[in-house]
Amino acid sequence: MHTKNIINGGKEISQASKALILVHGRGGNARDILSLANNLNTQEFALFAPQATNNTWYPYSFLAPPAQNEPWLSSALEIMGQLLEEVKSKGIAEENIYFGGFSQGACLVAEFVTRNAARFGGVALFTGGLIGDMIYEGNYKGDFGGTPVFIGSGNPDAHVPVERIRETREVMDKMNARVSVKIYDNRPHTISQDEIDSANELVFGK
């Protein structure tokens, strides 16, 4: 099970009007993903990056049956929920709370925000989609209320098939997110400059 371990960056939350929760991928760490904010239009944000136990949020592919990834998946989602409530308790409204993640972290972000849809500030998914061997629509509730969502991914990607990106978009669209998707042919499993530019334009407002 995961232990709550949050690395902070950016502005002090008492001095910030917006917050960004960034989630690292498999084998990554919180400090690495925090450095992504240096390339995003988040200079005025308080930054929060949870750290996965053993640098992995769940043991198997995000396309495995969810039960195979338990209890780690539920524990990761619980950490995310605790962090969101903590940020809200500091006076940051949901519409000023943003989410971003890469790879396994992007999948966790996608799953969390869609299970708890609300009018968030925005969501940037760098190579990630909803979790499971299929789409379990019964898990998803709420209304995104026009939340901007950017999803970027490669075709092919070693871990995230384009079909799951499409399915993720369909679910989020039905829940009133404003989803923009960019698929990059033969792009390595990384974050490209064009994805950063797109996230800045579509999610972070500049």
C-alpha contacts under 8 A as a table, 3 or more apart, distances in Angstrom:
res1	aa1	res2	aa2	distance
1	M	53	T	7.53
1	M	71	P	6.71
1	M	72	W	5.64
1	M	75	S	5.90
2	H	52	A	6.29
2	H	53	T	5.33
2	H	72	W	7.04
2	H	75	S	5.94
2	H	76	A	6.52
2	H	79	I	7.61
3	T	52	A	7.65
3	T	53	T	6.64
4	K	50	P	7.19
4	K	51	Q	7.48
4	K	79	I	6.28
5	N	50	P	5.73
5	N	51	Q	5.47
5	N	52	A	7.77
6	I	30	A	7.79
6	I	48	F	6.37
6	I	49	A	5.51
6	I	50	P	4.33
6	I	51	Q	6.09
7	I	30	A	6.34
7	I	31	R	6.91
7	I	48	F	5.87
7	I	49	A	5.12
7	I	50	P	6.20
7	I	51	Q	7.27
8	N	46	A	7.61
8	N	47	L	5.55
8	N	48	F	4.79
8	N	49	A	6.40
9	G	12	E	7.81
9	G	34	L	7.03
9	G	46	A	6.35
9	G	47	L	4.73
9	G	48	F	6.44
10	G	43	Q	6.79
10	G	44	E	7.23
10	G	45	F	5.93
10	G	46	A	4.86
10	G	47	L	5.22
11	K	15	Q	6.38
11	K	16	A	5.96
11	K	43	Q	7.70
11	K	44	E	6.34
11	K	45	F	5.78
11	K	46	A	4.62
11	K	47	L	7.22
12	E	15	Q	5.29
12	E	16	A	6.28
12	E	46	A	5.85
13	I	16	A	4.93
13	I	17	S	7.65
13	I	19	A	7.62
13	I	45	F	7.87
13	I	46	A	5.22
13	I	90	K	7.18
14	S	90	K	7.35
16	A	19	A	7.27
16	A	44	E	6.25
16	A	45	F	5.70
16	A	46	A	5.85
17	S	44	E	7.48
17	S	45	F	6.85
17	S	92	I	6.39
17	S	96	N	7.09
18	K	44	E	7.09
18	K	45	F	4.92
18	K	46	A	6.38
18	K	92	I	6.38
18	K	96	N	4.87
18	K	97	I	5.91
18	K	98	Y	7.77
19	A	45	F	4.93
19	A	46	A	4.62
19	A	47	L	5.78
19	A	48	F	7.59
19	A	87	V	7.59
19	A	92	I	7.17
19	A	96	N	6.46
19	A	97	I	4.91
19	A	98	Y	6.08
20	L	42	T	7.83
20	L	45	F	6.47
20	L	46	A	6.34
20	L	47	L	4.99
20	L	48	F	6.24
20	L	97	I	5.91
20	L	98	Y	4.56
20	L	99	F	5.51
20	L	100	G	7.29
21	I	47	L	6.07
21	I	48	F	4.80
21	I	49	A	5.76
21	I	50	P	7.98
21	I	97	I	7.64
21	I	98	Y	6.18
21	I	99	F	4.80
21	I	100	G	6.26
22	L	30	A	7.87
22	L	33	I	6.48
22	L	34	L	6.65
22	L	47	L	7.43
22	L	48	F	6.21
22	L	49	A	4.91
22	L	50	P	7.42
22	L	99	F	5.93
22	L	100	G	4.77
22	L	101	G	5.42
23	V	30	A	6.96
23	V	33	I	6.67
23	V	49	A	5.77
23	V	50	P	6.34
23	V	51	Q	7.86
23	V	100	G	6.34
23	V	101	G	4.56
23	V	102	F	6.82
23	V	105	G	4.73
23	V	106	A	6.89
23	V	108	L	7.82
23	V	109	V	7.18
24	H	28	G	5.60
24	H	29	N	5.64
24	H	30	A	5.86
24	H	32	D	7.50
24	H	33	I	5.38
24	H	49	A	7.65
24	H	50	P	7.90
24	H	51	Q	7.58
24	H	101	G	5.98
24	H	102	F	5.90
24	H	103	S	7.65
24	H	104	Q	7.16
24	H	105	G	4.82
24	H	106	A	7.79
25	G	28	G	5.22
25	G	29	N	7.36
25	G	55	N	7.84
25	G	56	T	7.17
25	G	57	W	7.87
25	G	101	G	7.33
25	G	102	F	5.46
25	G	103	S	5.15
25	G	104	Q	4.45
25	G	105	G	4.49
25	G	106	A	7.36
26	R	55	N	6.09
26	R	56	T	4.78
26	R	57	W	6.87
26	R	103	S	7.35
26	R	104	Q	5.62
26	R	105	G	7.35
27	G	54	N	7.91
27	G	55	N	4.98
27	G	56	T	5.99
28	G	32	D	6.81
28	G	33	I	7.63
28	G	55	N	5.85
28	G	56	T	7.75
29	N	32	D	5.49
29	N	33	I	6.57
29	N	51	Q	6.09
29	N	52	A	7.39
29	N	55	N	5.99
30	A	33	I	5.33
30	A	34	L	6.15
30	A	49	A	5.17
30	A	50	P	5.96
30	A	51	Q	5.10
31	R	34	L	5.07
31	R	35	S	6.58
31	R	49	A	7.42
32	D	35	S	5.39
32	D	36	L	7.29
33	I	36	L	5.34
33	I	37	A	7.65
33	I	49	A	7.30
33	I	101	G	7.83
34	L	37	A	5.68
34	L	38	N	7.86
34	L	47	L	7.42
34	L	48	F	7.74
34	L	49	A	6.46
35	S	38	N	5.55
35	S	39	N	7.88
36	L	39	N	5.70
36	L	40	L	6.94
37	A	40	L	4.89
37	A	41	N	7.51
37	A	42	T	6.39
38	N	41	N	7.96
38	N	42	T	7.75
38	N	43	Q	7.89
39	N	196	I	7.04
40	L	43	Q	7.81
40	L	196	I	6.82
40	L	199	A	7.73
40	L	200	N	5.97
40	L	204	F	7.40
41	N	200	N	5.98
41	N	204	F	5.88
41	N	205	G	7.53
41	N	206	K	6.70
42	T	45	F	5.15
42	T	204	F	7.19
50	P	79	I	7.81
50	P	80	M	7.89
51	Q	55	N	6.90
52	A	55	N	4.79
52	A	56	T	5.47
52	A	57	W	5.47
52	A	76	A	7.74
53	T	56	T	6.29
53	T	57	W	7.20
56	T	59	P	6.73
57	W	72	W	6.47
57	W	73	L	6.65
57	W	76	A	6.13
57	W	104	Q	7.31
57	W	105	G	7.65
57	W	108	L	7.95
58	Y	61	S	7.99
58	Y	69	N	5.49
58	Y	70	E	7.46
58	Y	72	W	5.11
58	Y	73	L	5.49
58	Y	76	A	7.85
59	P	69	N	5.94
59	P	72	W	7.56
60	Y	64	A	6.50
60	Y	68	Q	7.22
60	Y	69	N	6.03
61	S	64	A	5.39
61	S	159	H	7.78
62	F	66	P	7.86
62	F	104	Q	7.36
62	F	107	C	7.19
62	F	130	L	7.94
62	F	131	I	5.11
62	F	132	G	5.85
62	F	133	D	7.67
63	L	131	I	6.13
63	L	132	G	4.74
63	L	133	D	4.57
63	L	134	M	7.46
64	A	68	Q	6.62
64	A	69	N	7.42
64	A	132	G	5.60
64	A	133	D	4.97
65	P	68	Q	5.67
65	P	69	N	7.39
65	P	132	G	5.29
65	P	133	D	4.85
65	P	134	M	7.81
66	P	69	N	5.37
66	P	70	E	6.78
66	P	73	L	7.68
66	P	131	I	7.31
66	P	132	G	5.36
66	P	133	D	7.26
67	A	70	E	5.24
67	A	71	P	7.90
69	N	72	W	5.93
69	N	73	L	5.69
70	E	73	L	5.32
70	E	74	S	6.44
71	P	74	S	5.64
71	P	75	S	6.19
72	W	75	S	5.01
72	W	76	A	6.08
73	L	76	A	5.11
73	L	77	L	6.25
74	S	77	L	5.07
74	S	78	E	6.08
75	S	78	E	5.00
75	S	79	I	6.30
76	A	79	I	5.11
76	A	80	M	6.37
76	A	108	L	7.74
77	L	80	M	5.05
77	L	81	G	6.22
77	L	108	L	7.34
77	L	112	F	6.15
78	E	81	G	4.98
78	E	82	Q	6.16
79	I	82	Q	5.14
79	I	83	L	6.15
80	M	83	L	5.12
80	M	84	L	6.17
80	M	112	F	7.22
81	G	84	L	5.16
81	G	85	E	6.26
81	G	112	F	7.91
82	Q	85	E	5.22
82	Q	86	E	6.12
83	L	86	E	4.98
83	L	87	V	6.23
84	L	87	V	5.24
84	L	88	K	6.24
85	E	88	K	5.04
85	E	89	S	6.02
86	E	89	S	5.03
86	E	90	K	6.53
87	V	90	K	5.26
87	V	91	G	7.07
87	V	92	I	6.11
88	K	91	G	5.38
88	K	92	I	4.91
88	K	93	A	5.85
88	K	94	E	6.87
89	S	92	I	7.20
92	I	96	N	6.32
92	I	97	I	6.92
93	A	96	N	5.40
93	A	97	I	6.68
94	E	97	I	5.10
94	E	118	A	7.39
94	E	119	R	6.50
94	E	120	F	5.13
94	E	121	G	6.92
95	E	98	Y	7.97
95	E	119	R	5.33
95	E	120	F	4.18
95	E	121	G	4.49
96	N	120	F	6.33
96	N	121	G	4.67
97	I	120	F	5.64
97	I	121	G	5.07
97	I	122	G	7.28
98	Y	120	F	6.26
98	Y	121	G	4.92
98	Y	122	G	4.87
98	Y	123	V	5.79
99	F	109	V	6.90
99	F	122	G	6.43
99	F	123	V	4.75
99	F	124	A	6.29
100	G	106	A	6.65
100	G	109	V	6.88
100	G	123	V	5.70
100	G	124	A	4.58
100	G	125	L	5.80
100	G	126	F	7.55
101	G	104	Q	7.75
101	G	105	G	4.69
101	G	106	A	3.94
101	G	107	C	7.61
101	G	108	L	7.87
101	G	109	V	6.35
101	G	124	A	6.69
101	G	125	L	5.53
101	G	126	F	6.00
102	F	105	G	4.97
102	F	106	A	4.53
102	F	107	C	7.76
102	F	125	L	6.45
102	F	126	F	4.70
102	F	127	T	6.00
102	F	128	G	6.86
102	F	191	I	7.79
103	S	106	A	5.00
103	S	107	C	6.33
103	S	126	F	6.35
103	S	127	T	5.02
103	S	128	G	5.20
103	S	160	V	7.98
104	Q	107	C	5.06
104	Q	108	L	6.28
104	Q	128	G	6.70
105	G	108	L	5.03
105	G	109	V	6.14
105	G	128	G	7.56
106	A	109	V	5.01
106	A	110	A	6.03
106	A	124	A	7.89
106	A	125	L	4.97
106	A	126	F	5.97
106	A	127	T	6.41
106	A	128	G	4.61
106	A	129	G	6.83
107	C	110	A	5.06
107	C	111	E	6.13
107	C	125	L	7.65
107	C	127	T	7.85
107	C	128	G	4.47
107	C	129	G	4.81
107	C	130	L	5.75
107	C	131	I	6.32
108	L	111	E	5.16
108	L	112	F	6.04
108	L	130	L	7.70
108	L	131	I	7.49
109	V	112	F	5.11
109	V	113	V	6.05
109	V	125	L	7.50
110	A	113	V	5.58
110	A	114	T	6.08
110	A	125	L	7.14
110	A	128	G	7.18
110	A	129	G	5.79
110	A	130	L	5.57
111	E	114	T	5.38
111	E	115	R	6.11
111	E	129	G	7.45
111	E	130	L	5.14
111	E	131	I	6.16
112	F	115	R	5.24
112	F	116	N	6.23
113	V	116	N	4.97
113	V	117	A	5.31
113	V	118	A	7.81
114	T	117	A	4.98
114	T	140	Y	5.51
114	T	141	K	6.78
114	T	142	G	7.68
114	T	172	M	6.98
115	R	139	N	5.96
115	R	140	Y	4.23
115	R	141	K	5.45
115	R	142	G	7.38
116	N	140	Y	7.07
116	N	141	K	6.10
116	N	142	G	5.98
117	A	120	F	8.00
117	A	140	Y	7.73
117	A	141	K	6.17
117	A	142	G	4.44
117	A	143	D	5.10
117	A	144	F	5.06
117	A	175	M	7.67
118	A	142	G	6.05
118	A	143	D	5.21
118	A	144	F	4.44
118	A	145	G	6.46
118	A	147	T	7.78
119	R	143	D	7.11
119	R	144	F	4.78
119	R	145	G	4.93
119	R	146	G	6.63
119	R	147	T	5.41
120	F	123	V	7.74
120	F	144	F	7.01
120	F	147	T	5.62
121	G	147	T	6.28
121	G	148	P	7.34
121	G	203	V	7.66
122	G	147	T	5.49
122	G	148	P	4.91
122	G	149	V	5.78
122	G	203	V	5.24
122	G	204	F	7.18
123	V	147	T	7.59
123	V	148	P	6.40
123	V	149	V	4.65
123	V	150	F	6.33
123	V	203	V	6.60
124	A	149	V	5.85
124	A	150	F	4.88
124	A	151	I	6.20
124	A	199	A	6.20
124	A	203	V	6.87
125	L	128	G	5.80
125	L	129	G	7.67
125	L	149	V	7.54
125	L	150	F	6.02
125	L	151	I	4.72
125	L	152	G	6.49
126	F	151	I	5.98
126	F	152	G	5.21
126	F	153	S	6.48
126	F	191	I	6.49
126	F	195	E	7.57
127	T	151	I	6.84
127	T	152	G	5.58
127	T	153	S	4.48
127	T	154	G	7.31
127	T	160	V	6.72
127	T	189	H	7.75
127	T	190	T	8.00
128	G	151	I	7.45
128	G	153	S	7.38
128	G	160	V	6.38
128	G	165	I	7.14
129	G	160	V	7.48
129	G	164	R	6.10
129	G	165	I	5.53
129	G	168	T	5.67
130	L	135	I	7.19
130	L	164	R	7.23
130	L	165	I	7.99
130	L	168	T	5.72
131	I	134	M	7.79
131	I	135	I	7.39
132	G	135	I	6.28
132	G	136	Y	7.37
135	I	167	E	7.60
136	Y	139	N	5.83
136	Y	140	Y	7.72
137	E	140	Y	5.53
137	E	171	V	7.67
138	G	141	K	7.66
141	K	175	M	7.93
142	G	175	M	7.06
143	D	175	M	5.13
143	D	176	N	6.06
143	D	177	A	7.75
144	F	147	T	5.29
144	F	172	M	7.83
144	F	175	M	5.84
144	F	176	N	5.20
144	F	177	A	5.00
145	G	175	M	7.76
145	G	176	N	5.47
145	G	177	A	6.33
146	G	176	N	5.51
146	G	177	A	4.74
146	G	178	R	5.38
147	T	176	N	7.52
147	T	177	A	4.94
147	T	178	R	5.81
148	P	177	A	6.08
148	P	178	R	4.70
148	P	179	V	6.00
148	P	180	S	7.79
148	P	202	L	6.75
148	P	203	V	5.69
149	V	177	A	6.68
149	V	178	R	5.91
149	V	179	V	4.62
149	V	180	S	6.15
149	V	202	L	7.59
149	V	203	V	6.54
150	F	179	V	5.90
150	F	180	S	4.90
150	F	181	V	5.90
150	F	182	K	7.98
150	F	198	S	7.57
150	F	199	A	6.09
150	F	202	L	6.79
150	F	203	V	6.78
151	I	165	I	7.65
151	I	179	V	7.49
151	I	180	S	6.27
151	I	181	V	4.76
151	I	182	K	6.39
152	G	181	V	5.81
152	G	182	K	4.84
152	G	183	I	5.87
152	G	184	Y	7.65
152	G	195	E	6.18
153	S	157	D	7.19
153	S	160	V	7.76
153	S	162	V	7.48
153	S	165	I	7.88
153	S	182	K	6.60
153	S	183	I	5.10
153	S	184	Y	6.20
153	S	187	R	7.96
154	G	157	D	5.01
154	G	162	V	7.60
154	G	183	I	5.45
154	G	184	Y	4.63
154	G	185	D	5.76
154	G	186	N	6.16
154	G	187	R	5.06
154	G	188	P	6.88
154	G	189	H	7.08
155	N	161	P	7.47
155	N	162	V	6.44
155	N	183	I	6.44
155	N	184	Y	5.91
155	N	185	D	4.79
155	N	186	N	5.58
155	N	187	R	6.87
156	P	161	P	6.79
156	P	162	V	7.23
156	P	185	D	6.87
156	P	186	N	6.08
156	P	187	R	7.71
157	D	160	V	5.51
157	D	161	P	6.17
157	D	162	V	7.74
157	D	186	N	7.73
157	D	187	R	7.58
157	D	188	P	7.14
157	D	189	H	6.36
158	A	161	P	7.71
158	A	189	H	7.01
160	V	164	R	7.02
160	V	165	I	7.69
161	P	164	R	5.61
161	P	165	I	6.93
162	V	165	I	5.03
162	V	166	R	6.39
162	V	183	I	7.87
163	E	166	R	5.08
163	E	167	E	6.25
164	R	167	E	4.93
164	R	168	T	5.99
165	I	168	T	5.10
165	I	169	R	6.23
166	R	169	R	5.14
166	R	170	E	6.31
167	E	170	E	5.09
167	E	171	V	6.39
168	T	171	V	5.30
168	T	172	M	6.22
169	R	172	M	5.17
169	R	173	D	5.87
169	R	179	V	6.42
169	R	181	V	7.84
170	E	173	D	5.12
170	E	174	K	6.28
171	V	174	K	5.29
171	V	175	M	6.51
172	M	175	M	5.02
172	M	176	N	6.49
172	M	177	A	5.43
172	M	178	R	7.97
172	M	179	V	7.19
173	D	176	N	5.13
173	D	177	A	5.13
173	D	178	R	6.57
173	D	179	V	6.52
174	K	177	A	7.43
180	S	202	L	7.83
182	K	195	E	7.87
184	Y	187	R	5.65
187	R	190	T	7.69
191	I	195	E	6.48
191	I	196	I	7.34
192	S	195	E	5.23
192	S	196	I	6.56
193	Q	196	I	5.05
193	Q	197	D	6.15
194	D	197	D	4.98
194	D	198	S	6.00
195	E	198	S	4.98
195	E	199	A	6.04
196	I	199	A	5.11
196	I	200	N	6.16
197	D	200	N	5.14
197	D	201	E	6.23
198	S	201	E	5.08
198	S	202	L	5.86
198	S	203	V	7.89
199	A	202	L	5.22
199	A	203	V	5.18
199	A	204	F	6.42
200	N	203	V	5.68
200	N	204	F	4.63
200	N	205	G	5.99
200	N	206	K	5.55
201	E	204	F	6.18
201	E	205	G	5.36
201	E	206	K	4.97
202	L	205	G	6.18
202	L	206	K	7.83
